[in-house]
Amino acid sequence: MTISLYGMSVGSFVPVLESLSGILGKGAAHGREKNLDLVNARLAPDMFTLKQQVQIACEHARSCVLRLTGQAVPVFGFTEAGMEDLQAGIAATITFLKGMDAAAFAGAETREVSIDLPGDLVIAMDGLQQLQAWALPNFYFHVVTAYGILRHHGVNIGKKDYLSQVGPLICRRG
């Protein structure tokens, strides 16, 4: 069986971002009802805010596919201020991902990919390693942390909201 890096990346990022958008929608309604500033909420004082978690998740998705297709990764300027802005950022990321040409991923598995770290350090890897060891774990970490922030502040969401892409796969036996 052959699985393309296009399918593994775009096919993983898009449905989870769609779920994240739905979760943020519930968070926005809860925040209005309870007069809570969830955009700047965090789980611990030294952790990023909900806004930053969402922005970084979107950045990891975009950066990953750009690296896999051999393109330069720009510095992403974040301007989102509220829940609606965050959802617009997610929508723009989904549009960007869906606009990627699957053919551009040819050879991505072995494409040299590096990520500069502070000082004189670099993460040197190939495309498959970048997707498996860096992009997907970081992406899911920030999405799950956003989910955790919302749950911590009383938003009525559960696993079915996080895994909303699984719903169409559920059917009766036989």
Disulfide bonds with the S-S distance in Angstrom:
none
